[in-house]
Amino acid sequence: MLASYLVNKGKKVKILDEGLDPVTPDVLRDEVQGLEKPYVFGISSVTANIARAYELTRMIKDIFPDSFVVMGGIHPTVCPQEAFENSLVDVVVRGQGEIPMNVLYERLKKGEGYADIPSITYRNKEGKIISNPNGPFLKDLNECGLFPFHLFEKNLNRYHLGFIMVTRGCPYECIFCSARSITGRSYLILSPENVIKQLDVYIKEYKQQYLYFMDDIFGMNKKWLKEVCDRMCDAGYYKTTKFSCSLRSDCVDEEVMQWLKRAGFVLINFGIETVTNRLLDLLKKNETVEQHERAIELTKKYGMRVGATFILGLPTETDEEREANYTFAVKTKIDFARFNNAACYPGTELYDIAKKEGRANVGEKWENLNPVSALVESKDPLPYVPLTTTEDVLRKSILRANYRFSIRPKSIFLFLFEGNPLWFSLPHKWYLKPAEYYYIARLGCTIIANNSKKLIRSLSRSVFGG
Ligand code: B12
């Protein structure tokens, strides 16, 4: 979206995605061919890959000493000082990058100073790190335009195109979520006309049969939601494409469910997080267990599947409260559930609590900050373990909840025949494609190899108890 905004403002932008291929000096040399100096490199990073982002600044400066390196994204926004201490960055753009990056780029290309640009952190001539106050951020998401697929053209076939975002931000204040560091409590929407234009690209041009609206809260603005659903219905997308989205339990009612169902939604995801009102209050979730139950019931009533995420290992959580999450998921007939470990991201209240308790174990380079660590990663410690339990007990209970939930016949059936792009999904009619058997077997073996000891222990515990 940042790139799209800059392109709309007439800037030349290229995107390199390390999720696909590592960036090497040769790749960088290739990419700058034909571009005018000074080269301006922008690096985006969440906490989990910040060490690599710092390494990239050194690689860039090594090859192009007179280039300019800007960092942005959630981690540099929250820890700008750290970025200067650990990398060769020139400027950190804090918060939403569209406006400050556009101004910065223009100044750099004209050889002008940038010390007065709001929302940036930089090193002044005396070597002091200065953080300018925040300036105006984007007020209208439509200014970003549609997603710039053309910038990904070379590798488009290597992406899963089942994801779309049409709003930005969330006005709530959950203590575990760090998205607020970027968007504050603002909430922006793409106009219904542009949502449809964007959907047209996904559905008509790229023939997407399944699309997940990855917005923080898709249904925050009811008037907008109705208009979007009505237009989706009129466009007849439901004939070729299934949709899913994430909603808050307190946003849904019979009307909302009717609109979503008519528009072609088949799955609604809820951040349940935890299933006692005591812990929901502690998380400042501003929702109750009863609202969660009602939202799940309503979703089912309208014939849609329910996806849910839970966070295990919250401050002061007892063993019983933790175990109650799995029981709740089964009792309420949730269709897709994932049980994550609490991750104390910097800039969140949960991080402050973890620090105060002496239980923030983020790693030397923040490498432990992984919310699915218990499930996929056996070597990195959990980033946070509350005072009420131990790492071993917490890990096992997260593993047990995930495995017990996913080895139920219903979950296996759903995985094989319906899929859920938020977790894993199989291609349409996968059973007619031999290669898919190989991929499923390989995935199963990898998970088992990563977790064999823990798996055997937790399965035997769930079968034999104790
Ligand atoms: C879509 C999404 C994903 C997608 C895409 C990831 C991505 N890198 O964008 C997928 C599914 C791949 C994903 C994976 C993960 N995600 Co995620 N994801 C999100 C989500 C829901 C939306 C991101 C978004 O578009 N935000 C809206 C835009 C406006 O914000 P933004 O991305 O930060 O970008 C703006 C500014 O930061 C800035 N900016 C960003 N980069 C740059 C670069 C430059 C040069 C400049 C100038 C500015 C700039 O300008 C942008 C436009 O305004 C957020 C929650 C949220 N609402 O932010 C979580 C979130 C980013 N994810 C999070 C996490 C933890 C992860 C994973 C580590 C989970 C895991 N264990 O696998 C991985 C990491 C993958 C990776 N390498 O990035 C956390 C990050 C917390 C943190 N402090 O690190 C978030 C904030 C959710 C949370 N729990 O609080 N995620």
Residues whose N, C-alpha, C, O or C-beta is under 5 A from the ligand:
A	BS01	B12	L2 G42 I43 S44 S45 V46 T47 A48 N49 V70 M71 G72 G73 I74 V93 G95 Q96 G97 E98 M101 F176 C177 S178 A179 I182 M214 D216 Y345 L369 N370 P371 V372
